Amino acid sequence: MSGKPDGPEDRVRRFAAIWSRAVFPLTPTCSTRTEFEEQLLPLAERLSCALRAPAFQAAEGRAVGAALVAAHCTDPEALSRSLDCVDAYLVLYCGGDGDREALRSRSARLQHAMSAGYAQALRERTLAEQEAIAQAALRAQGVVAQALHASEARFRAVFEGAAIGIGIADLEGNILQVNDALMRMFGGGEQLVRGRNVKDWTHADDAPQVWRLYDELVQGEREHYHLEKAFYRPDGTVLWTNLTVSLLRDADGTPQYQLALMEDTTERRLLNLRLRYEATHDALTGLPNRTLFFERLEKVLGAGEEQRFGLCYLDLDGFKTINDSLGHAAGDRLLVEVADRLQSCATAPGEMVARLGGDEFVALTTGPDAQREVDELAARIMNALLAPIGIDGRELTVRGSIGIVEGAAGERSAAEVLRSADITMYRAKSAGGNRFELADPEADARTITRHGLTTALPAALDRGEFFIEYQPLVHLGDGSVRGAEALVRWLHPQHGVLGPDRFIPLAEHTGLIVPLGRWVLEQSVRQAREWRARHADAGRFRINVNLSPCQLTHPALVQDTVDILERAGVEPDVLCLEVTESALIGADDDLLKPLRRLAEMGVDIALDDFGTGYSNLANLRRLPVSILKLDRSFTQSMQQFPADPVDLKIVEGIVSLAHSLDLAVTVEGVETGAQAEQLRILGCDTAQGWYYARPGPPERLHELALADATG
């Protein structure tokens, strides 16, 4: 052996070889096994491609099933062995590096498609045989008048040698003759079949049109009909057949007999039922899966507004920790036990429990009192999870978060109901877990809007939907404009202008804050350059840009800032980066290193929202900041007259401490002249707020600067 790993073509050929060895003994063919393997190789390649295709291709599976019939693999055991080979070896040899669980699911669906294609092709072949036999019978009847003995011999040969069941009855339904194949189907002797009346063969599963078609045929109103019908065997078991019944007329065209052709489809039906079960039930827990649950939910929701429903959406709290610490095998046993407990909770008629995947389960109840019943169902589920679960000698405590949706059918689609339950479940989880919450349409709308904004963020930056407003920073001593804070806005096509509180947290969560922050920094620095160019005395002007915690830890922060300043052709002292106090609590040297490098270059660093982060004032000595921005909560107390003396002392102490550390103090949220004067007396350096100007376009800053210069 060369040790060279098998390529994809080699692995497909190995799969085809295994397949041919399993099926060849059951296939009536003059080919050798090697030649038969070459016949199966293209089918194996089609299955391999369908397994790894981006989207599921049921047609490929059906084509392979039909090709088996074309290759004379018509023995029922041949299909069973083929499905077993696909189930056991297709993913192993042809799955590549794909997700095993997804590949096995795809393989199961391919098996179902193969069975459907096989059944369809076999049915078409049988129908062709049936038609040939029927035609032969009709021809035999016509030949009787001309050559009775010769036609009788030919008809008898067809009648007795056919692989399908054949029966002849008169127009009153009395069975006159049956062949051996039909007797074998019913599992008894000829005396158990012949002599009976067709009308005796009713079955509980007969469709309403079965006997209507029969009556039309014996009355001469139709020539034939074809349908699926069940029969009871003498031993009580059920025989399922594809039944074709034709009317036989004499030479004058008068109805005389009825001819029935039966194909035994019992095994095929059982196979389809097994495949249907596997396709609609969870392999691990045996509960209905997502597919079957959606079918049931859509049926309930389509029953009309008089029907009410209640749905519980359960997600286990901390299940990932169990998987990570004890392994997936232990996690699977835990899920099986949880599934059993949930199943025991669904005791009322119309209640259903299903597993959607992972550690997510749903429970559905219906009825006029669904609102009360779904609450009781959720309580039963929570109680069922209270008792610890023993896994590998450990007692594991399991808790869950449940989202509940209740309402009238017909108001929402199944997808909308499940989405609302999912959102509500996460609201319960966010509230601490181990609880259930009721769906809130307003909360759902906020969550959906939040999701919509999240998905729209990347394209919004590319389309240029963001813009910047500037709020001036005013010196409390002489009232001059010393700079401005850049505040980004989003001009959303549907929601209008959105403030940073609506989208900055989303940008931080998705990582888009880095390119968005870089864009804000670049635009703001360009604006500062234009400001300094238009105003001769603007050399002291500084632009303040907020820096998020995510940006603070980005490795390209320093280099991006240097590049932006160099491209704009301005000195670093034009820029002040604002970092919230909470972002620097407990910061280590690695986190502070980029800020120190920027400060050493001449960029000012401001500690924003100071006074809200409960940081140790002694830490100010180690932080590379040059400015403290007091939170607006300090100025709110000064709106009253007289101001709270305790608050005044706190501000005075902070200002004194900051100045002793050579730090400037800026105050936010100044709304009145009295506040501004009080802050000036306390020694604050600069301020911003609506008293001076609201955030606005850069042109307003030019106007304020001109007014300041001429004032």
Disulfide bonds with the S-S distance in Angstrom:
none
